[in-house]
């Protein structure tokens, strides 16, 4: 196969650096992982082999959930620039010896779990603390806790469950004194104080965020206190950080539904199906729009063309498939390029272009603010929220700005953003 474009990296996203893929053969290409749910009858029908000749078999590939690649953001100043990605993807599909079959499909045909891995936890693990390693990357590690602190924590939990609030608070204070660097202990203390001593609870939440700014539960608690004190704008700032650090948080999403300054309508991601049939052909199901089909085709070549991943990410052909923000951003750009090309052709021919509000609004996000916040919050954050907690500061900022605008309906306050940049930088 002739790959056009080692230039894909240079194209634009400066996102070809990040976490190193795990070494070793790609066992996921041969054996479905245990977390893969059974396919529905409609999904299985998509995987029935056709009569097409398959010159080179594609291997089934499922994501290695241990490895993840972040990206830098960029604004798509001229939407026509996305057509370069569109043309490259189309040429790769045309010249590949692997066979790609694209079928129109409804949204419920999507096999998101097979594409991204099992959904992450709804709330972050407070027993993990974020810290920077020797190379400056943020990582999560279990915070060491003494047995005395753990015993006090368990006493506090029992007392709280039995309605002895003062005794619970005393026990949690004791736990914090014995292991002051464990987020879970300080979180328990703040929660026990939230109703009876809100000022002290706020102080504990702020101490906790100084210890670990990535714990979204602490941002949610602080947001609740600020809202109760009559400061909804400040509460939205804290809540935007909570969702940027853990996009799946039920607590944060429930509070966001009450606290949003307006009700902005979010753009749903493309719902697609990707897998390999028994004959080795890549089967793709996508909504019946040109943009959605291009996005699906791009995702397919990113997944099943090992030579492309080697060029784009430096991943050897036998290394496991892993998730990447760069991949998602490139593929949305390819969809935007197809959308722009379709409308240009329609205009030249004097006819109306098919309606596609979804892609039109994605183009607006790409042009006005960049796609990184959208991709990390609406797509990758749903299935791999733990990677939001370890994201570089630039990725977190993009997510924070996206949430503030598209979830909470409020333009971010630059002064508050600067304040949070100072107090929430991982130690």
C-alpha positions, 0 to 999 in steps of 0.5 A: 500500500502507498500511504500518502501522507507521512504529512498527516502528522505535519498536517496540523494537530501537533498531536503526534507525541505523548504516552508511549504505546505498550510494547509486545504483540497485539493479542487484542487483534486475535482474542476479543477482550472479556469486557466486550458485550454480545453483539445484537442481531443487527450488529451481527448482520453487519459482520456477515461476509460478503462476496468481495475478494479480500487481498489482505485480511484485516485483524480484529483490534480492540483498544489497549485501555492502559495506553492513551495519547493526548494531543494539542489543540488547534483552531480550524481557521479555514474549514476548507483546510480539513479537505486535505485530511479528507482526500488523504483518508479517501486515497488510503481506503482506495489504495489499501489491499484491505477491503472496507465496506461501508453501510448506512446504519441507525445510531443504535447500531454503534458498538462504542464499547468495542471501539473505546473499551468499557465505560469508566467509573462514574466517580473518581477513586479518592484513594488515588492521588495525582502527582508528576513523575520525573519527566513531568507527566501526571500519574495516579498512584495509591496514597499511602495511609497508616493503619491508624488513619484507616481505622479512624476513617472506618470508625467515622464511616460507621458513626456517620451511618448511624447518625452520630455526626459529631463523632464521625467528624472527630474520627475523620479529623483523626484520620487526616492528622495521621495521614494528611496526604490521603485525599479520601480522608480529607474528602470524608472530613469535608463531607461530614462538615458540609451541612453543619460547618460549611465555612470549615468544609470549604476550607477543607475542600480548598486544602484538598484541592491544593493537595490534589486539584484533579479530584473532581469530587472535591470541586463538586463539594466546593461548588455546592457550598458556593451555590448555597452561599449565593455565588452561582458564577463561582460555583460554575467555575468549580463545577466546570473543573469537576467535569473537565477532570471527570466527564462521567461524574454523575454528581457533577452532571446532576449539579450541572443540570441545576446550575447551568446559566443557560441550556446549550444544546450539545452536539452528539458525536457520530454513532458508528460501527467498526469491526472485522468480519470472518473473511477479514473485511472491515465492516463499517456502519454509519449514519447516511450522511457524507460526513458521518461516512467519512468519519467512520472511514477515517476511524477504520483506517486509523484502527486497521492500517498498521502502516498508518499508525506507525507513520502517525504515532510511531507505533510498530505494526505489532503493537496493541491498538490504543486510543488517541485524541489526535485520531478523533480530531483528525477524523472529525476534521475529515468529516468536516472536509467531506461536508465542505466538499459536498456543499461546494459541489452542490453549489457548483451544480445549482442544487441544495446540499443535503441537510447535516446540522450535526456536522455544521455545528461540529465545524463551528466548534472546530473553527471557533475554539478547536476540537480538543475539548469536544473530543476529550469531553464528549467522546473519550472522556465518556469511556476513559475518564481517568485520562482526563484526570492525568491530562496535561494542563493544556488538555485540561484547559481545553476541556474546562473551556468546553464545559463552561461554554457548552455544558454550563452555558457561561463564558469563562471568566479570565480572572477566575481561570487564572486563579484556578490555573495557579491553585489547581496545577498538579504538584 
